């Protein structure tokens, strides 16, 4: 199933689609979706917070801030879909130009899906903490911080894959190589 999904992403990875996703991502990130000061204190921008810190942050939002953060985290789901797609298609586009089509390396285009999944689950836990406030179940606080930290850790291999793909594609002058033909000797 994963191999089939990887192949579909490779097939759909066109240069125009990658550039379109990058442009939409940049536009979306720059939309004023809420109070910048409130957004700067969002839990999904912090790594390794404790449940106590999470609930303290949520309390500091106030009633209006918590209501706003619900909408911000729901809008973040769109951002997650955008950046996950952007990374999957970018890695596919670059790897098609840097590696043989039958290489297992091509399946690395699925790594951003794992990062996106961690981000979605993180948002679910943060939304849960906001919605059940003033309750403070520690297990939800810990799950939230685990998934927040996990999404940032998964960012490292995604960036490395993009860089590796960029180098390999550049070595092939960004052309899809025909690996089936062999040079003939005269």
Residue frames relative to the residue before (quaternion, step in Angstrom):
aa qw qx qy qz dx dy dz
X 1.0000 0.0000 0.0000 0.0000 0.00 0.00 0.00
X 0.6779 0.4797 -0.2961 0.4719 3.61 0.89 -0.90
X 0.6254 0.5367 -0.3352 0.4566 3.57 1.05 -0.77
X 0.6511 0.5134 -0.3034 0.4696 3.57 1.02 -0.83
X 0.6389 0.5166 -0.3126 0.4767 3.58 1.00 -0.87
X 0.6375 0.5296 -0.3167 0.4613 3.58 0.95 -0.91
X 0.6630 0.5083 -0.2964 0.4628 3.57 0.94 -0.91
X 0.6360 0.5177 -0.3326 0.4656 3.61 0.97 -0.78
X 0.6469 0.5066 -0.3174 0.4735 3.58 0.95 -0.86
X 0.6333 0.5237 -0.3287 0.4653 3.60 0.99 -0.80
X 0.6688 0.5112 -0.2997 0.4490 3.57 0.92 -0.91
X 0.7140 0.4498 -0.2488 0.4755 3.59 1.01 -0.80
X 0.5640 0.6351 -0.3779 0.3684 3.61 1.21 -0.41
X 0.0985 0.7765 -0.6056 0.1433 3.53 -0.13 1.37
X 0.6380 -0.5594 0.3759 0.3726 3.56 -1.13 0.63
X 0.6594 0.5103 -0.3153 0.4532 3.60 0.92 -0.88
X 0.6468 0.5151 -0.3221 0.4611 3.60 1.04 -0.76
X 0.6337 0.5238 -0.3255 0.4670 3.60 0.96 -0.85
X 0.6865 0.4773 -0.2865 0.4678 3.60 0.85 -0.95
X 0.6300 0.5266 -0.3307 0.4652 3.60 1.02 -0.75
X 0.6664 0.4946 -0.3018 0.4692 3.59 0.91 -0.88
X 0.6284 0.5204 -0.3370 0.4698 3.59 1.01 -0.76
X 0.6651 0.5042 -0.3037 0.4596 3.60 0.92 -0.91
X 0.6640 0.4904 -0.3068 0.4738 3.60 0.91 -0.89
X 0.6230 0.5419 -0.3314 0.4564 3.58 1.01 -0.82
X 0.6682 0.4951 -0.3003 0.4672 3.59 0.86 -0.97
X 0.6523 0.5065 -0.3142 0.4681 3.60 0.94 -0.84
X 0.6772 0.5059 -0.2929 0.4467 3.59 0.88 -0.96
X 0.6481 0.5262 -0.3167 0.4503 3.58 0.95 -0.87
X 0.7320 0.4310 -0.2323 0.4737 3.57 1.07 -0.71
X 0.4501 0.6657 -0.4701 0.3652 3.61 1.25 0.18
X 0.3996 -0.6943 0.5324 0.2734 3.60 -0.99 0.73
X 0.0527 -0.8551 0.5155 -0.0154 3.57 0.07 1.31
X 0.8081 -0.0674 0.0559 0.5825 3.57 1.19 -0.18
X 0.7402 -0.3718 0.3161 0.4625 3.50 -1.37 -0.14
X 0.4305 -0.7340 0.4580 0.2573 3.63 -0.51 1.15
X 0.6326 0.5264 -0.3388 0.4561 3.61 1.02 -0.73
X 0.6485 0.5069 -0.3064 0.4782 3.57 1.02 -0.82
X 0.6574 0.5100 -0.3053 0.4631 3.57 0.92 -0.92
X 0.6344 0.5459 -0.3350 0.4327 3.60 1.01 -0.74
X 0.7033 0.4274 -0.2641 0.5029 3.60 1.21 -0.43
X 0.3698 0.7533 -0.4755 0.2641 3.59 1.28 0.14
X 0.5447 -0.6458 0.4341 0.3127 3.56 -1.02 0.81
X 0.6616 0.5328 -0.3374 0.4057 3.59 0.98 -0.66
X 0.6367 0.4908 -0.3388 0.4888 3.57 1.29 0.06
X 0.6508 0.4969 -0.3029 0.4877 3.58 1.30 0.06
X 0.2408 -0.7612 0.5847 0.1438 3.56 -1.11 0.65
X 0.8679 0.1706 -0.1160 0.4519 3.55 -1.08 0.80
X 0.3183 0.7441 -0.5318 0.2494 3.58 1.05 0.59
X 0.4294 -0.6688 0.5380 0.2811 3.57 -1.21 0.50
X 0.6535 -0.4923 0.3741 0.4365 3.60 -1.20 0.27
X 0.6226 0.5425 -0.3444 0.4466 3.58 1.02 -0.76
X 0.6580 0.4926 -0.3039 0.4816 3.58 0.97 -0.85
X 0.6275 0.5438 -0.3345 0.4457 3.59 1.01 -0.81
X 0.7148 0.4401 -0.2671 0.4734 3.58 0.78 -1.00
X 0.6030 0.5394 -0.3533 0.4697 3.59 1.10 -0.58
X 0.6408 0.5130 -0.3144 0.4768 3.58 1.01 -0.83
X 0.6595 0.5042 -0.3066 0.4657 3.58 0.91 -0.91
X 0.6345 0.5180 -0.3276 0.4708 3.59 1.00 -0.76
X 0.6637 0.5326 -0.3066 0.4265 3.59 0.99 -0.84
X 0.5479 0.6264 -0.3964 0.3877 3.60 1.19 -0.37
X 0.3075 -0.7269 0.5437 0.2853 3.57 1.02 -0.79
X 0.7099 -0.4663 0.3085 0.4282 3.58 -1.27 0.26
X 0.6889 0.4730 -0.2867 0.4685 3.60 0.84 -0.97
X 0.6506 0.5201 -0.3118 0.4571 3.59 0.99 -0.79
X 0.6421 0.5081 -0.3306 0.4693 3.58 0.98 -0.78
X 0.6348 0.5177 -0.3340 0.4664 3.60 0.97 -0.79
X 0.6600 0.5007 -0.3004 0.4727 3.57 0.99 -0.85
X 0.6586 0.5199 -0.3130 0.4449 3.59 0.97 -0.83
X 0.5634 0.5706 -0.3966 0.4469 3.60 1.11 -0.52
X 0.6971 0.4627 -0.2718 0.4755 3.59 0.85 -0.96
X 0.6250 0.5366 -0.3391 0.4542 3.57 1.03 -0.72
X 0.6897 0.4638 -0.2891 0.4750 3.60 0.92 -0.85
X 0.6137 0.5167 -0.3555 0.4795 3.59 1.11 -0.53
X 0.6428 0.4985 -0.3128 0.4903 3.60 1.02 -0.78
X 0.5915 0.5833 -0.3562 0.4279 3.57 1.12 -0.66
X 0.5625 0.5911 -0.3931 0.4238 3.61 1.13 -0.51
X 0.6238 0.5168 -0.3364 0.4803 3.60 1.09 -0.70
X 0.6421 0.5267 -0.3100 0.4629 3.56 0.98 -0.87
X 0.6313 0.5300 -0.3289 0.4609 3.59 1.00 -0.81
X 0.6525 0.5050 -0.3118 0.4712 3.58 0.93 -0.90
X 0.6539 0.5211 -0.3098 0.4527 3.58 0.99 -0.84
X 0.7421 0.4082 -0.2677 0.4594 3.59 0.66 -1.02
X 0.6027 0.5438 -0.3695 0.4522 3.61 1.07 -0.58
X 0.6588 0.4920 -0.3010 0.4831 3.58 0.93 -0.90
X 0.6423 0.5399 -0.3180 0.4415 3.56 0.92 -0.95
X 0.6995 0.4577 -0.2777 0.4733 3.60 0.86 -0.92
X 0.6374 0.5263 -0.3369 0.4509 3.62 0.93 -0.83
X 0.7155 0.4446 -0.2572 0.4735 3.57 0.83 -0.99
X 0.6265 0.5333 -0.3416 0.4543 3.61 1.04 -0.70
X 0.6528 0.4947 -0.3110 0.4821 3.57 0.91 -0.89
X 0.6486 0.5188 -0.3194 0.4561 3.60 0.93 -0.86
X 0.6647 0.5119 -0.3053 0.4505 3.57 0.87 -0.99
X 0.6863 0.4752 -0.2799 0.4742 3.58 0.92 -0.91
X 0.6896 0.4875 -0.2919 0.4490 3.59 0.88 -0.92
X 0.5830 0.5586 -0.3789 0.4522 3.62 1.13 -0.53
X 0.7139 0.4281 -0.2324 0.5031 3.55 1.18 -0.58
X 0.7442 0.4136 -0.2216 0.4753 3.57 1.22 -0.22
X 0.7912 0.2401 -0.1121 0.5512 3.57 1.17 -0.48
X 0.6223 -0.5201 0.4338 0.3926 3.51 -1.29 0.41
X 0.5860 -0.6237 0.3881 0.3419 3.59 -1.00 0.77
X 0.7314 0.4306 -0.2469 0.4677 3.60 1.03 -0.67
X 0.4449 0.6986 -0.4554 0.3267 3.61 1.24 0.09
X 0.5380 -0.6199 0.4721 0.3216 3.55 -1.06 0.75
X 0.5199 0.6530 -0.3972 0.3815 3.56 1.24 -0.51
X 0.5705 0.6111 -0.3751 0.4005 3.61 1.11 -0.63
X 0.6559 0.5381 -0.3095 0.4294 3.59 1.09 -0.67
X 0.4693 0.6649 -0.4444 0.3744 3.59 1.26 -0.02
X 0.5061 0.6520 -0.4206 0.3767 3.59 1.27 -0.19
X 0.6148 0.5586 -0.3400 0.4409 3.60 1.27 -0.16
X 0.4648 0.7020 -0.4395 0.3131 3.61 1.21 -0.30
X 0.6537 0.5087 -0.3472 0.4397 3.66 0.87 -0.74
X 0.5664 0.5870 -0.3936 0.4239 3.62 1.13 -0.46
X 0.6401 0.5121 -0.3216 0.4738 3.57 1.05 -0.75
X 0.6416 0.5112 -0.3169 0.4761 3.59 0.99 -0.81
X 0.6558 0.5060 -0.3031 0.4712 3.58 0.98 -0.85
X 0.6289 0.5332 -0.3282 0.4609 3.57 1.04 -0.79
X 0.6367 0.5143 -0.3240 0.4745 3.59 0.96 -0.84
X 0.6651 0.5096 -0.3046 0.4530 3.59 0.96 -0.86
X 0.6352 0.5162 -0.3280 0.4716 3.61 0.99 -0.79
X 0.6781 0.4797 -0.2968 0.4711 3.59 0.86 -0.94
X 0.6007 0.5471 -0.3519 0.4648 3.59 1.05 -0.73
X 0.6682 0.5019 -0.3009 0.4594 3.59 0.89 -0.93
X 0.6189 0.5391 -0.3427 0.4570 3.57 1.03 -0.75
X 0.6825 0.4750 -0.2966 0.4697 3.60 0.90 -0.88
X 0.6436 0.5033 -0.3307 0.4722 3.61 0.98 -0.77
X 0.6440 0.5087 -0.3217 0.4722 3.59 0.94 -0.84
X 0.6269 0.5349 -0.3324 0.4587 3.57 1.01 -0.80
X 0.6604 0.5018 -0.3150 0.4614 3.59 0.90 -0.88
X 0.6515 0.5057 -0.3166 0.4686 3.60 0.99 -0.80
X 0.7008 0.4935 -0.2734 0.4366 3.57 0.87 -0.97
X 0.7430 0.3943 -0.2374 0.4859 3.61 1.00 -0.70
X 0.3671 0.7294 -0.4958 0.2957 3.58 1.30 0.03
X 0.5728 -0.1002 -0.8135 -0.0006 1.79 -1.98 1.54
X 0.3728 0.6989 -0.5241 0.3129 3.63 1.16 0.26
X 0.1382 -0.8108 0.5677 0.0345 3.56 -1.07 0.77
X 0.0401 0.8155 -0.5758 0.0415 3.63 0.46 1.10
X 0.4445 -0.7374 0.4528 0.2315 3.54 -0.54 1.24
X 0.6178 0.5623 -0.3621 0.4136 3.60 0.98 -0.77
X 0.6532 0.4910 -0.3214 0.4785 3.62 0.99 -0.74
X 0.6158 0.5415 -0.3382 0.4617 3.58 1.05 -0.71
X 0.6787 0.4771 -0.2938 0.4747 3.57 0.95 -0.87
X 0.6368 0.5211 -0.3361 0.4582 3.60 0.96 -0.81
X 0.6256 0.5460 -0.3278 0.4507 3.56 1.02 -0.81
X 0.7090 0.4500 -0.2734 0.4690 3.59 0.77 -0.97
X 0.6046 0.5497 -0.3611 0.4494 3.62 1.06 -0.64
X 0.7158 0.4378 -0.2631 0.4761 3.58 0.87 -0.93
X 0.5927 0.5405 -0.3697 0.4689 3.61 1.12 -0.56
X 0.6791 0.4761 -0.2851 0.4804 3.57 0.85 -0.98
X 0.6405 0.5483 -0.3164 0.4348 3.58 0.99 -0.84
X 0.6571 0.5017 -0.3299 0.4557 3.59 0.92 -0.82
X 0.6592 0.4904 -0.3194 0.4722 3.61 1.01 -0.71
X 0.6249 0.5229 -0.3423 0.4679 3.60 1.01 -0.73
X 0.6754 0.4874 -0.2974 0.4668 3.60 0.97 -0.82
X 0.5311 0.6192 -0.4096 0.4083 3.60 1.21 -0.27
X 0.5968 0.5891 -0.3611 0.4078 3.59 1.09 -0.66
X 0.7143 0.4089 -0.2990 0.4828 3.68 0.67 -0.87
X 0.5924 0.5591 -0.3810 0.4373 3.61 1.07 -0.57
X 0.6680 0.4830 -0.2959 0.4826 3.58 0.90 -0.91
X 0.6500 0.5122 -0.3210 0.4606 3.60 0.96 -0.82
X 0.6415 0.5148 -0.3235 0.4677 3.60 1.02 -0.78
X 0.6380 0.5168 -0.3269 0.4680 3.59 0.98 -0.81
X 0.6705 0.4918 -0.2966 0.4696 3.59 0.93 -0.88
X 0.6435 0.5136 -0.3136 0.4731 3.57 0.97 -0.88
X 0.6603 0.5048 -0.3005 0.4680 3.57 0.93 -0.90
X 0.6386 0.5301 -0.3193 0.4575 3.57 1.00 -0.84
X 0.6664 0.4937 -0.3001 0.4714 3.59 0.91 -0.91
X 0.6871 0.4809 -0.2887 0.4618 3.60 0.83 -0.98
X 0.6557 0.4958 -0.3146 0.4746 3.61 0.97 -0.82
X 0.6391 0.5192 -0.3262 0.4644 3.60 0.99 -0.80
X 0.6221 0.5402 -0.3403 0.4531 3.59 1.05 -0.74
X 0.7210 0.3781 -0.2227 0.5363 3.59 1.19 -0.58
X 0.4702 -0.7043 0.4059 0.3438 3.57 1.33 0.33
X 0.5929 -0.6285 0.3287 0.3813 3.55 1.12 0.82
X 0.5038 0.6128 -0.4398 0.4210 3.55 1.15 0.62
X 0.4421 -0.6402 0.5484 0.3065 3.53 -1.11 0.69
X 0.2878 -0.7839 0.5320 0.1404 3.53 -0.59 1.17
X 0.3582 -0.6823 0.5901 0.2409 3.52 -1.17 0.65
X 0.1509 -0.8372 0.5236 0.0464 3.54 -0.13 1.32
X 0.5796 0.6051 -0.3803 0.3915 3.60 1.23 -0.11
X 0.6897 0.4539 -0.2962 0.4802 3.58 1.06 -0.59
X 0.2286 -0.7570 0.5995 0.1239 3.53 -1.12 0.68
X 0.5152 -0.6363 0.4569 0.3477 3.60 -0.95 0.71
X 0.3161 -0.7399 0.5584 0.2020 3.53 -1.00 0.79
X 0.3268 -0.7263 0.5687 0.2054 3.52 -1.12 0.61
X 0.2565 -0.7762 0.5579 0.1429 3.56 -0.95 0.84
